[in-house]
Amino acid sequence: MTESKYIAGAGGGARKSGGGSSKTPTEADDSLQSKQFANVLDLLSEGEIQGLDDGNKSIFLDDTPVEDSAGNNNFQGFTIATRNGTQTQTYIPGVFANVESETSVGVQVTNSSPVTRQITDTDVDRVRVTIQVPGLQLIEDDGDIVGTSVSISIQVQYNGGGFNTVKTDTISGKSSGAYQRDYLITLSGAFPVDIKVVRNTADSTSSRLANVTNWQSFTSVIDAKLAYPNTALVGLRFDSSEFNSIPRRKYLIRGIKVKIPSNATVDTTTHIGRLTYSGVWNGEFKSGTHFTSDPAWCLWNLLTDDRYGCGIPESSLDRYDFLAISQYCSALVDDGQGGQEPRFSCNILINQRKEVFNVIQEMTSIFRGISYYGAGSLVLMQDKPSDAQYTLGPANVVDGVFSYSGSSIRSRHTCATVAYQNYDEQGEVAFEYVEDADAVAKYGVNNKDIKAVGCYSQGQANRLGKWTLLSEQDLYETCNFAIGIDSGIVVR
């Protein structure tokens, strides 16, 4: 009889000492990305301007203000420098460089062995130091892979005078691959200049801790030192990690400063840029130039400036015509939203080369005006309420004949779509629809598209639409006649 031996029991996997289940190690996501910066220099205006309307709140990157209404930054790692376009303005340092020369270092920096390099070129203004960490991570006892940190300092010595720390930084996070970070150092002492990179963190003695620090290179930067006199500029340097590409930039500015009458005051609080007058004007201008949105004196500046304007002598223009237009433009009217605003304001960007007369006509259209050259000077006329100036009748008309003609029905529009720019949408085009209800009922819908030049106000756009429709509906008849030279001088 054969005996059989049986081993009875339950199968299972390996067990940890003391019981419990096994744990799979985890690896944290990489949290470090190499940083690069973009430099942008934008030309805002030819000629001196007042400047940004409200500091960094007036700079928009991809339609987002750099600073919100509470004063908090919406972006990180940016530098902003502005110049308002004076003759004596200084250049913007640190934004653009004329010459950059990169020198490879490629040396590991240890806690006990800092690395030093010397710069002898006295034309160098700044140095960009590039630090590389091949990997930054820690493998814990349980196998988890997490981030860690390493601290470095950059020291500068001028002409052997001793090292001073100018930058200390801690690189924290996790990176399974190479990570780079650069530091821009402005030089302000005598040459030669020694740059030293110091590792503050103790060196790793374990294969589980990766935090090797390398000084990869340094770049010598020689600034172009171009001041761009009489040109308003904004220089931006921003972190590329904030954007997928170079962002679209917009700026809300108080524009070119112009001459204004000696008895005028610029409103800088309620109706910004509006002029108010006191007393009788003696024909003199205030000393210096001032920001205003008054279209009359903006046109005066365009006509008389000999740098970017027409260069017309002031003596050939009737300044009191401009004063009368300015006073009508500056009068407060209903803005259609329960408040008041100046009747006409000029907020315009001229960035294309055009015929001089066309630009003048565009500017005069802002205040419902026309311009023409007569009697040796530029004459301005404005459509506004006024008293009769001269009476014409059969006695002072050649042959006493008046010939009348009317406009066609199709030329009398009954509604208008006015395109203007909207402050609330950072200057994007908005549309204001205006209609004459009685005319629509009588003649049907006959729309006219209008571009409101230099207009950022919905109320001003609405008034322009109404004026256009009423003019076409009421001023539809033209009278032709011939007069003698004595009457012609008066009614020219």
FENGI-V199512 format. One record per residue. N is the residue number from 1. RES is the residue in one small letter. OMEGA is omega in whole degrees, 0 to 359 (none if undefined). BURIAL is + if it has 9 or more other ideal C-beta (glycine too) atoms within 8 Angstrom, else -. D_CENTER is the distance of its C-alpha to the mean C-alpha in Angstrom with 1 decimal. Layout:
# FENGI-V199512
n=N res=RES omega=OMEGA burial=BURIAL d_center=D_CENTER
n=N res=RES omega=OMEGA burial=BURIAL d_center=D_CENTER
This chain:
# FENGI-V199512
n=1 res=m omega=183 burial=- d_center=103.3
n=2 res=t omega=178 burial=- d_center=99.9
n=3 res=e omega=178 burial=- d_center=97.5
n=4 res=s omega=178 burial=- d_center=93.7
n=5 res=k omega=181 burial=- d_center=91.1
n=6 res=y omega=175 burial=- d_center=88.0
n=7 res=i omega=182 burial=- d_center=84.7
n=8 res=a omega=179 burial=- d_center=83.1
n=9 res=g omega=181 burial=- d_center=79.6
n=10 res=a omega=178 burial=- d_center=76.0
n=11 res=g omega=178 burial=- d_center=73.4
n=12 res=g omega=181 burial=- d_center=69.9
n=13 res=g omega=180 burial=- d_center=67.2
n=14 res=a omega=181 burial=- d_center=67.0
n=15 res=r omega=176 burial=- d_center=66.6
n=16 res=k omega=177 burial=- d_center=64.9
n=17 res=s omega=180 burial=- d_center=67.1
n=18 res=g omega=178 burial=- d_center=67.5
n=19 res=g omega=180 burial=- d_center=66.5
n=20 res=g omega=183 burial=- d_center=63.1
n=21 res=s omega=181 burial=- d_center=61.0
n=22 res=s omega=180 burial=- d_center=59.0
n=23 res=k omega=178 burial=- d_center=55.2
n=24 res=t omega=180 burial=- d_center=52.9
n=25 res=p omega=179 burial=- d_center=50.4
n=26 res=t omega=178 burial=- d_center=46.6
n=27 res=e omega=180 burial=- d_center=43.6
n=28 res=a omega=177 burial=+ d_center=40.3
n=29 res=d omega=175 burial=- d_center=37.2
n=30 res=d omega=182 burial=+ d_center=35.1
n=31 res=s omega=181 burial=- d_center=32.3
n=32 res=l omega=173 burial=+ d_center=30.9
n=33 res=q omega=179 burial=- d_center=28.6
n=34 res=s omega=184 burial=- d_center=27.9
n=35 res=k omega=170 burial=+ d_center=24.4
n=36 res=q omega=183 burial=- d_center=22.3
n=37 res=f omega=177 burial=+ d_center=18.9
n=38 res=a omega=176 burial=+ d_center=16.2
n=39 res=n omega=180 burial=+ d_center=14.7
n=40 res=v omega=175 burial=+ d_center=11.6
n=41 res=l omega=183 burial=+ d_center=10.9
n=42 res=d omega=174 burial=+ d_center=8.2
n=43 res=l omega=183 burial=- d_center=9.4
n=44 res=l omega=187 burial=+ d_center=7.5
n=45 res=s omega=169 burial=+ d_center=10.9
n=46 res=e omega=183 burial=- d_center=14.6
n=47 res=g omega=184 burial=+ d_center=16.2
n=48 res=e omega=177 burial=+ d_center=15.7
n=49 res=i omega=177 burial=+ d_center=13.2
n=50 res=q omega=179 burial=- d_center=13.7
n=51 res=g omega=179 burial=- d_center=10.6
n=52 res=l omega=183 burial=+ d_center=8.3
n=53 res=d omega=183 burial=+ d_center=10.2
n=54 res=d omega=176 burial=- d_center=11.4
n=55 res=g omega=183 burial=- d_center=10.7
n=56 res=n omega=175 burial=+ d_center=9.6
n=57 res=k omega=184 burial=+ d_center=10.1
n=58 res=s omega=177 burial=+ d_center=6.9
n=59 res=i omega=183 burial=+ d_center=4.9
n=60 res=f omega=175 burial=+ d_center=6.1
n=61 res=l omega=186 burial=+ d_center=8.2
n=62 res=d omega=176 burial=- d_center=10.6
n=63 res=d omega=176 burial=- d_center=9.9
n=64 res=t omega=181 burial=- d_center=11.1
n=65 res=p omega=178 burial=+ d_center=9.7
n=66 res=v omega=181 burial=+ d_center=10.4
n=67 res=e omega=181 burial=+ d_center=12.8
n=68 res=d omega=185 burial=+ d_center=14.9
n=69 res=s omega=180 burial=- d_center=16.5
n=70 res=a omega=179 burial=- d_center=19.4
n=71 res=g omega=179 burial=- d_center=17.6
n=72 res=n omega=180 burial=- d_center=18.2
n=73 res=n omega=175 burial=+ d_center=16.2
n=74 res=n omega=179 burial=- d_center=15.5
n=75 res=f omega=179 burial=+ d_center=15.5
n=76 res=q omega=173 burial=- d_center=17.9
n=77 res=g omega=179 burial=+ d_center=18.2
n=78 res=f omega=175 burial=+ d_center=14.8
n=79 res=t omega=182 burial=+ d_center=14.2
n=80 res=i omega=174 burial=+ d_center=11.4
n=81 res=a omega=182 burial=+ d_center=12.1
n=82 res=t omega=171 burial=+ d_center=10.7
n=83 res=r omega=189 burial=+ d_center=12.7
n=84 res=n omega=173 burial=+ d_center=12.8
n=85 res=g omega=177 burial=+ d_center=14.9
n=86 res=t omega=179 burial=+ d_center=18.4
n=87 res=q omega=187 burial=- d_center=21.5
n=88 res=t omega=184 burial=- d_center=22.5
n=89 res=q omega=179 burial=+ d_center=19.4
n=90 res=t omega=178 burial=- d_center=20.2
n=91 res=y omega=180 burial=+ d_center=18.9
n=92 res=i omega=179 burial=+ d_center=16.7
n=93 res=p omega=171 burial=+ d_center=19.4
n=94 res=g omega=181 burial=+ d_center=19.3
n=95 res=v omega=177 burial=+ d_center=16.2
n=96 res=f omega=179 burial=+ d_center=18.0
n=97 res=a omega=179 burial=+ d_center=21.7
n=98 res=n omega=183 burial=- d_center=24.0
n=99 res=v omega=174 burial=- d_center=27.0
n=100 res=e omega=180 burial=- d_center=27.6
n=101 res=s omega=182 burial=- d_center=31.1
n=102 res=e omega=178 burial=- d_center=32.1
n=103 res=t omega=180 burial=+ d_center=35.5
n=104 res=s omega=176 burial=- d_center=37.3
n=105 res=v omega=174 burial=+ d_center=39.1
n=106 res=g omega=182 burial=- d_center=40.2
n=107 res=v omega=177 burial=- d_center=42.3
n=108 res=q omega=178 burial=- d_center=42.9
n=109 res=v omega=178 burial=+ d_center=42.3
n=110 res=t omega=181 burial=- d_center=45.0
n=111 res=n omega=183 burial=- d_center=45.5
n=112 res=s omega=185 burial=- d_center=48.4
n=113 res=s omega=173 burial=- d_center=47.0
n=114 res=p omega=181 burial=+ d_center=43.5
n=115 res=v omega=184 burial=+ d_center=42.2
n=116 res=t omega=173 burial=- d_center=41.3
n=117 res=r omega=185 burial=+ d_center=39.9
n=118 res=q omega=177 burial=- d_center=39.8
n=119 res=i omega=183 burial=+ d_center=37.3
n=120 res=t omega=182 burial=- d_center=38.9
n=121 res=d omega=185 burial=- d_center=36.4
n=122 res=t omega=178 burial=- d_center=35.4
n=123 res=d omega=183 burial=- d_center=32.3
n=124 res=v omega=180 burial=+ d_center=30.7
n=125 res=d omega=183 burial=+ d_center=27.8
n=126 res=r omega=178 burial=+ d_center=27.0
n=127 res=v omega=176 burial=+ d_center=28.8
n=128 res=r omega=182 burial=+ d_center=27.6
n=129 res=v omega=181 burial=+ d_center=30.4
n=130 res=t omega=179 burial=+ d_center=30.8
n=131 res=i omega=179 burial=+ d_center=33.1
n=132 res=q omega=173 burial=+ d_center=34.8
n=133 res=v omega=183 burial=+ d_center=36.8
n=134 res=p omega=178 burial=- d_center=39.0
n=135 res=g omega=181 burial=+ d_center=39.4
n=136 res=l omega=181 burial=+ d_center=39.0
n=137 res=q omega=180 burial=+ d_center=41.4
n=138 res=l omega=175 burial=+ d_center=44.7
n=139 res=i omega=183 burial=- d_center=47.7
n=140 res=e omega=184 burial=+ d_center=49.4
n=141 res=d omega=182 burial=- d_center=53.1
n=142 res=d omega=177 burial=- d_center=53.0
n=143 res=g omega=179 burial=- d_center=51.1
n=144 res=d omega=178 burial=+ d_center=47.7
n=145 res=i omega=185 burial=+ d_center=44.8
n=146 res=v omega=180 burial=+ d_center=42.1
n=147 res=g omega=178 burial=+ d_center=39.2
n=148 res=t omega=182 burial=+ d_center=39.8
n=149 res=s omega=174 burial=+ d_center=38.0
n=150 res=v omega=184 burial=+ d_center=38.3
n=151 res=s omega=178 burial=+ d_center=37.2
n=152 res=i omega=175 burial=+ d_center=36.5
n=153 res=s omega=175 burial=+ d_center=35.8
n=154 res=i omega=182 burial=+ d_center=34.6
n=155 res=q omega=181 burial=+ d_center=36.4
n=156 res=v omega=176 burial=+ d_center=36.1
n=157 res=q omega=180 burial=+ d_center=38.9
n=158 res=y omega=174 burial=+ d_center=38.7
n=159 res=n omega=176 burial=+ d_center=41.8
n=160 res=g omega=184 burial=- d_center=44.1
n=161 res=g omega=180 burial=- d_center=43.3
n=162 res=g omega=183 burial=- d_center=43.1
n=163 res=f omega=173 burial=- d_center=40.6
n=164 res=n omega=180 burial=- d_center=37.9
n=165 res=t omega=180 burial=- d_center=35.9
n=166 res=v omega=181 burial=- d_center=32.1
n=167 res=k omega=173 burial=- d_center=31.1
n=168 res=t omega=184 burial=+ d_center=33.0
n=169 res=d omega=175 burial=+ d_center=31.9
n=170 res=t omega=178 burial=- d_center=33.7
n=171 res=i omega=184 burial=+ d_center=33.0
n=172 res=s omega=178 burial=- d_center=34.2
n=173 res=g omega=180 burial=+ d_center=34.7
n=174 res=k omega=176 burial=+ d_center=36.6
n=175 res=s omega=178 burial=+ d_center=36.2
n=176 res=s omega=177 burial=- d_center=39.1
n=177 res=g omega=183 burial=- d_center=37.6
n=178 res=a omega=179 burial=+ d_center=36.0
n=179 res=y omega=181 burial=+ d_center=32.9
n=180 res=q omega=174 burial=+ d_center=30.8
n=181 res=r omega=180 burial=+ d_center=28.5
n=182 res=d omega=182 burial=+ d_center=27.2
n=183 res=y omega=183 burial=+ d_center=26.8
n=184 res=l omega=183 burial=- d_center=25.1
n=185 res=i omega=177 burial=+ d_center=27.4
n=186 res=t omega=182 burial=- d_center=26.7
n=187 res=l omega=185 burial=+ d_center=30.0
n=188 res=s omega=182 burial=- d_center=31.1
n=189 res=g omega=184 burial=+ d_center=34.8
n=190 res=a omega=178 burial=- d_center=37.6
n=191 res=f omega=0 burial=+ d_center=38.5
n=192 res=p omega=181 burial=- d_center=39.9
n=193 res=v omega=177 burial=+ d_center=37.6
n=194 res=d omega=177 burial=+ d_center=38.9
n=195 res=i omega=181 burial=+ d_center=36.8
n=196 res=k omega=175 burial=+ d_center=38.7
n=197 res=v omega=184 burial=+ d_center=37.8
n=198 res=v omega=174 burial=+ d_center=40.0
n=199 res=r omega=181 burial=+ d_center=40.7
n=200 res=n omega=181 burial=- d_center=41.3
n=201 res=t omega=178 burial=+ d_center=42.6
n=202 res=a omega=180 burial=- d_center=46.2
n=203 res=d omega=179 burial=- d_center=47.0
n=204 res=s omega=177 burial=- d_center=47.9
n=205 res=t omega=182 burial=- d_center=51.7
n=206 res=s omega=178 burial=- d_center=51.6
n=207 res=s omega=180 burial=- d_center=50.9
n=208 res=r omega=180 burial=- d_center=49.4
n=209 res=l omega=179 burial=+ d_center=46.5
n=210 res=a omega=177 burial=+ d_center=44.0
n=211 res=n omega=178 burial=+ d_center=41.6
n=212 res=v omega=181 burial=+ d_center=42.2
n=213 res=t omega=179 burial=+ d_center=39.5
n=214 res=n omega=168 burial=+ d_center=39.0
n=215 res=w omega=188 burial=+ d_center=37.1
n=216 res=q omega=183 burial=+ d_center=36.0
n=217 res=s omega=168 burial=+ d_center=34.4
n=218 res=f omega=183 burial=+ d_center=32.4
n=219 res=t omega=177 burial=+ d_center=30.0
n=220 res=s omega=185 burial=+ d_center=30.2
n=221 res=v omega=176 burial=+ d_center=26.9
n=222 res=i omega=182 burial=+ d_center=27.0
n=223 res=d omega=178 burial=+ d_center=23.7
n=224 res=a omega=179 burial=- d_center=23.1
n=225 res=k omega=176 burial=- d_center=22.5
n=226 res=l omega=184 burial=- d_center=20.6
n=227 res=a omega=183 burial=- d_center=19.2
n=228 res=y omega=182 burial=+ d_center=17.8
n=229 res=p omega=180 burial=+ d_center=19.2
n=230 res=n omega=179 burial=+ d_center=17.8
n=231 res=t omega=179 burial=+ d_center=14.5
n=232 res=a omega=187 burial=+ d_center=11.3
n=233 res=l omega=166 burial=+ d_center=9.8
n=234 res=v omega=176 burial=+ d_center=7.9
n=235 res=g omega=181 burial=+ d_center=10.4
n=236 res=l omega=170 burial=+ d_center=10.4
n=237 res=r omega=184 burial=+ d_center=13.8
n=238 res=f omega=183 burial=+ d_center=14.5
n=239 res=d omega=182 burial=+ d_center=17.7
n=240 res=s omega=180 burial=+ d_center=18.5
n=241 res=s omega=179 burial=- d_center=20.7
n=242 res=e omega=187 burial=+ d_center=17.8
n=243 res=f omega=175 burial=+ d_center=16.9
n=244 res=n omega=179 burial=- d_center=19.2
n=245 res=s omega=178 burial=- d_center=17.2
n=246 res=i omega=186 burial=- d_center=13.9
n=247 res=p omega=173 burial=- d_center=11.4
n=248 res=r omega=184 burial=- d_center=9.1
n=249 res=r omega=174 burial=+ d_center=5.4
n=250 res=k omega=182 burial=+ d_center=3.2
n=251 res=y omega=174 burial=+ d_center=1.9
n=252 res=l omega=187 burial=+ d_center=5.7
n=253 res=i omega=166 burial=+ d_center=7.5
n=254 res=r omega=200 burial=+ d_center=11.2
n=255 res=g omega=190 burial=+ d_center=11.8
n=256 res=i omega=178 burial=+ d_center=14.7
n=257 res=k omega=186 burial=+ d_center=17.7
n=258 res=v omega=174 burial=+ d_center=20.9
n=259 res=k omega=175 burial=+ d_center=24.6
n=260 res=i omega=182 burial=+ d_center=26.0
n=261 res=p omega=184 burial=+ d_center=29.7
n=262 res=s omega=180 burial=- d_center=31.5
n=263 res=n omega=181 burial=+ d_center=32.4
n=264 res=a omega=176 burial=+ d_center=28.9
n=265 res=t omega=181 burial=- d_center=26.8
n=266 res=v omega=175 burial=+ d_center=23.2
n=267 res=d omega=181 burial=+ d_center=22.7
n=268 res=t omega=184 burial=- d_center=20.1
n=269 res=t omega=187 burial=- d_center=21.3
n=270 res=t omega=178 burial=- d_center=22.5
n=271 res=h omega=191 burial=+ d_center=21.4
n=272 res=i omega=178 burial=+ d_center=18.4
n=273 res=g omega=181 burial=+ d_center=18.7
n=274 res=r omega=177 burial=+ d_center=22.2
n=275 res=l omega=170 burial=+ d_center=25.1
n=276 res=t omega=185 burial=- d_center=28.5
n=277 res=y omega=176 burial=+ d_center=31.6
n=278 res=s omega=178 burial=- d_center=34.7
n=279 res=g omega=181 burial=- d_center=38.0
n=280 res=v omega=182 burial=- d_center=38.7
n=281 res=w omega=180 burial=+ d_center=36.4
n=282 res=n omega=178 burial=- d_center=38.2
n=283 res=g omega=179 burial=- d_center=36.0
n=284 res=e omega=178 burial=- d_center=34.3
n=285 res=f omega=173 burial=- d_center=30.6
n=286 res=k omega=176 burial=+ d_center=29.2
n=287 res=s omega=181 burial=- d_center=28.8
n=288 res=g omega=179 burial=- d_center=25.5
n=289 res=t omega=187 burial=- d_center=22.4
n=290 res=h omega=176 burial=+ d_center=20.5
n=291 res=f omega=173 burial=+ d_center=17.5
n=292 res=t omega=175 burial=+ d_center=18.7
n=293 res=s omega=179 burial=+ d_center=18.0
n=294 res=d omega=186 burial=+ d_center=21.7
n=295 res=p omega=182 burial=+ d_center=22.0
n=296 res=a omega=183 burial=+ d_center=25.2
n=297 res=w omega=170 burial=+ d_center=24.1
n=298 res=c omega=176 burial=+ d_center=20.8
n=299 res=l omega=177 burial=+ d_center=23.4
n=300 res=w omega=180 burial=+ d_center=25.6
n=301 res=n omega=180 burial=+ d_center=23.0
n=302 res=l omega=181 burial=+ d_center=22.4
n=303 res=l omega=190 burial=+ d_center=26.2
n=304 res=t omega=183 burial=+ d_center=27.1
n=305 res=d omega=183 burial=+ d_center=24.6
n=306 res=d omega=177 burial=- d_center=26.3
n=307 res=r omega=181 burial=- d_center=23.4
n=308 res=y omega=182 burial=- d_center=21.0
n=309 res=g omega=185 burial=+ d_center=23.2
n=310 res=c omega=180 burial=+ d_center=26.8
n=311 res=g omega=179 burial=- d_center=28.6
n=312 res=i omega=178 burial=+ d_center=31.0
n=313 res=p omega=180 burial=- d_center=33.2
n=314 res=e omega=182 burial=- d_center=32.7
n=315 res=s omega=181 burial=- d_center=36.4
n=316 res=s omega=179 burial=- d_center=36.4
n=317 res=l omega=177 burial=+ d_center=34.3
n=318 res=d omega=184 burial=- d_center=35.6
n=319 res=r omega=180 burial=+ d_center=33.3
n=320 res=y omega=171 burial=- d_center=35.2
n=321 res=d omega=179 burial=+ d_center=34.3
n=322 res=f omega=178 burial=+ d_center=30.6
n=323 res=l omega=181 burial=+ d_center=31.6
n=324 res=a omega=178 burial=+ d_center=33.4
n=325 res=i omega=180 burial=+ d_center=30.5
n=326 res=s omega=181 burial=+ d_center=28.1
n=327 res=q omega=178 burial=+ d_center=30.6
n=328 res=y omega=180 burial=+ d_center=30.9
n=329 res=c omega=187 burial=+ d_center=27.1
n=330 res=s omega=180 burial=+ d_center=26.7
n=331 res=a omega=181 burial=- d_center=29.6
n=332 res=l omega=179 burial=- d_center=28.8
n=333 res=v omega=179 burial=+ d_center=29.7
n=334 res=d omega=180 burial=- d_center=29.8
n=335 res=d omega=179 burial=+ d_center=26.5
n=336 res=g omega=181 burial=- d_center=28.5
n=337 res=q omega=178 burial=- d_center=27.6
n=338 res=g omega=179 burial=- d_center=30.0
n=339 res=g omega=179 burial=- d_center=27.9
n=340 res=q omega=177 burial=- d_center=27.2
n=341 res=e omega=176 burial=+ d_center=24.5
n=342 res=p omega=182 burial=+ d_center=24.7
n=343 res=r omega=179 burial=+ d_center=26.4
n=344 res=f omega=173 burial=+ d_center=23.7
n=345 res=s omega=181 burial=+ d_center=20.2
n=346 res=c omega=176 burial=+ d_center=18.1
n=347 res=n omega=191 burial=+ d_center=14.4
n=348 res=i omega=174 burial=+ d_center=14.0
n=349 res=l omega=177 burial=- d_center=12.1
n=350 res=i omega=184 burial=- d_center=15.0
n=351 res=n omega=177 burial=- d_center=14.3
n=352 res=q omega=177 burial=- d_center=17.9
n=353 res=r omega=182 burial=- d_center=21.1
n=354 res=k omega=173 burial=- d_center=23.5
n=355 res=e omega=185 burial=- d_center=26.8
n=356 res=v omega=185 burial=- d_center=26.7
n=357 res=f omega=179 burial=- d_center=28.8
n=358 res=n omega=179 burial=- d_center=26.8
n=359 res=v omega=178 burial=+ d_center=23.6
n=360 res=i omega=179 burial=+ d_center=25.8
n=361 res=q omega=177 burial=+ d_center=27.2
n=362 res=e omega=180 burial=+ d_center=23.8
n=363 res=m omega=181 burial=+ d_center=22.9
n=364 res=t omega=179 burial=+ d_center=26.3
n=365 res=s omega=180 burial=+ d_center=26.2
n=366 res=i omega=182 burial=+ d_center=23.6
n=367 res=f omega=178 burial=+ d_center=26.4
n=368 res=r omega=183 burial=- d_center=29.3
n=369 res=g omega=171 burial=+ d_center=30.4
n=370 res=i omega=179 burial=- d_center=32.0
n=371 res=s omega=176 burial=+ d_center=32.5
n=372 res=y omega=181 burial=- d_center=35.3
n=373 res=y omega=181 burial=- d_center=36.9
n=374 res=g omega=179 burial=- d_center=40.3
n=375 res=a omega=175 burial=- d_center=42.7
n=376 res=g omega=179 burial=- d_center=40.7
n=377 res=s omega=177 burial=+ d_center=37.4
n=378 res=l omega=182 burial=+ d_center=34.5
n=379 res=v omega=179 burial=+ d_center=35.5
n=380 res=l omega=174 burial=+ d_center=33.2
n=381 res=m omega=181 burial=- d_center=34.6
n=382 res=q omega=178 burial=+ d_center=33.2
n=383 res=d omega=180 burial=- d_center=34.6
n=384 res=k omega=180 burial=- d_center=35.5
n=385 res=p omega=179 burial=- d_center=38.8
n=386 res=s omega=178 burial=- d_center=41.1
n=387 res=d omega=176 burial=- d_center=44.8
n=388 res=a omega=184 burial=- d_center=47.0
n=389 res=q omega=186 burial=- d_center=47.1
n=390 res=y omega=180 burial=- d_center=50.0
n=391 res=t omega=178 burial=- d_center=52.8
n=392 res=l omega=178 burial=+ d_center=53.8
n=393 res=g omega=181 burial=- d_center=57.2
n=394 res=p omega=183 burial=- d_center=59.9
n=395 res=a omega=181 burial=- d_center=61.1
n=396 res=n omega=175 burial=- d_center=58.1
n=397 res=v omega=182 burial=+ d_center=57.1
n=398 res=v omega=181 burial=- d_center=58.9
n=399 res=d omega=180 burial=- d_center=61.8
n=400 res=g omega=186 burial=- d_center=60.5
n=401 res=v omega=172 burial=- d_center=58.8
n=402 res=f omega=180 burial=- d_center=55.7
n=403 res=s omega=184 burial=- d_center=54.4
n=404 res=y omega=174 burial=- d_center=52.4
n=405 res=s omega=182 burial=- d_center=50.3
n=406 res=g omega=178 burial=- d_center=48.2
n=407 res=s omega=180 burial=- d_center=45.3
n=408 res=s omega=179 burial=- d_center=45.8
n=409 res=i omega=183 burial=- d_center=45.3
n=410 res=r omega=180 burial=- d_center=42.7
n=411 res=s omega=179 burial=- d_center=40.5
n=412 res=r omega=184 burial=+ d_center=40.3
n=413 res=h omega=182 burial=+ d_center=37.6
n=414 res=t omega=176 burial=+ d_center=38.2
n=415 res=c omega=183 burial=+ d_center=34.7
n=416 res=a omega=173 burial=+ d_center=31.1
n=417 res=t omega=186 burial=+ d_center=28.0
n=418 res=v omega=177 burial=+ d_center=25.0
n=419 res=a omega=177 burial=+ d_center=21.6
n=420 res=y omega=179 burial=+ d_center=18.7
n=421 res=q omega=189 burial=+ d_center=15.1
n=422 res=n omega=178 burial=+ d_center=14.9
n=423 res=y omega=184 burial=- d_center=12.7
n=424 res=d omega=179 burial=- d_center=14.4
n=425 res=e omega=177 burial=- d_center=13.2
n=426 res=q omega=174 burial=- d_center=9.5
n=427 res=g omega=177 burial=- d_center=10.6
n=428 res=e omega=183 burial=- d_center=13.3
n=429 res=v omega=174 burial=- d_center=16.5
n=430 res=a omega=185 burial=+ d_center=19.2
n=431 res=f omega=178 burial=- d_center=22.8
n=432 res=e omega=181 burial=+ d_center=25.2
n=433 res=y omega=181 burial=+ d_center=28.8
n=434 res=v omega=177 burial=+ d_center=31.3
n=435 res=e omega=172 burial=+ d_center=35.0
n=436 res=d omega=188 burial=+ d_center=38.1
n=437 res=a omega=180 burial=- d_center=40.6
n=438 res=d omega=180 burial=- d_center=43.7
n=439 res=a omega=178 burial=+ d_center=42.6
n=440 res=v omega=180 burial=+ d_center=41.9
n=441 res=a omega=184 burial=- d_center=45.3
n=442 res=k omega=187 burial=- d_center=47.0
n=443 res=y omega=184 burial=- d_center=45.2
n=444 res=g omega=182 burial=- d_center=43.4
n=445 res=v omega=177 burial=- d_center=39.8
n=446 res=n omega=190 burial=+ d_center=38.3
n=447 res=n omega=175 burial=+ d_center=34.5
n=448 res=k omega=176 burial=+ d_center=32.2
n=449 res=d omega=183 burial=- d_center=28.6
n=450 res=i omega=173 burial=+ d_center=26.4
n=451 res=k omega=180 burial=- d_center=22.9
n=452 res=a omega=184 burial=+ d_center=21.6
n=453 res=v omega=175 burial=+ d_center=19.8
n=454 res=g omega=186 burial=+ d_center=17.0
n=455 res=c omega=175 burial=+ d_center=17.9
n=456 res=y omega=186 burial=+ d_center=15.9
n=457 res=s omega=176 burial=+ d_center=19.1
n=458 res=q omega=179 burial=+ d_center=21.8
n=459 res=g omega=179 burial=+ d_center=24.4
n=460 res=q omega=177 burial=+ d_center=23.6
n=461 res=a omega=179 burial=+ d_center=23.7
n=462 res=n omega=179 burial=+ d_center=27.0
n=463 res=r omega=177 burial=+ d_center=28.5
n=464 res=l omega=179 burial=+ d_center=27.7
n=465 res=g omega=180 burial=+ d_center=29.4
n=466 res=k omega=180 burial=+ d_center=32.4
n=467 res=w omega=180 burial=+ d_center=32.8
n=468 res=t omega=182 burial=+ d_center=32.9
n=469 res=l omega=181 burial=+ d_center=35.5
n=470 res=l omega=179 burial=+ d_center=37.6
n=471 res=s omega=182 burial=- d_center=37.6
n=472 res=e omega=181 burial=+ d_center=38.9
n=473 res=q omega=186 burial=+ d_center=41.4
n=474 res=d omega=183 burial=- d_center=42.8
n=475 res=l omega=185 burial=- d_center=42.4
n=476 res=y omega=184 burial=- d_center=44.1
n=477 res=e omega=180 burial=- d_center=46.8
n=478 res=t omega=180 burial=- d_center=46.8
n=479 res=c omega=179 burial=- d_center=49.5
n=480 res=n omega=179 burial=- d_center=50.5
n=481 res=f omega=178 burial=+ d_center=52.8
n=482 res=a omega=183 burial=- d_center=53.8
n=483 res=i omega=178 burial=+ d_center=54.2
n=484 res=g omega=185 burial=- d_center=55.6
n=485 res=i omega=182 burial=- d_center=53.8
n=486 res=d omega=176 burial=- d_center=54.4
n=487 res=s omega=181 burial=+ d_center=52.6
n=488 res=g omega=179 burial=+ d_center=50.0
n=489 res=i omega=183 burial=- d_center=48.7
n=490 res=v omega=188 burial=- d_center=48.1
n=491 res=v omega=183 burial=+ d_center=46.4
n=492 res=r omega=none burial=- d_center=44.4
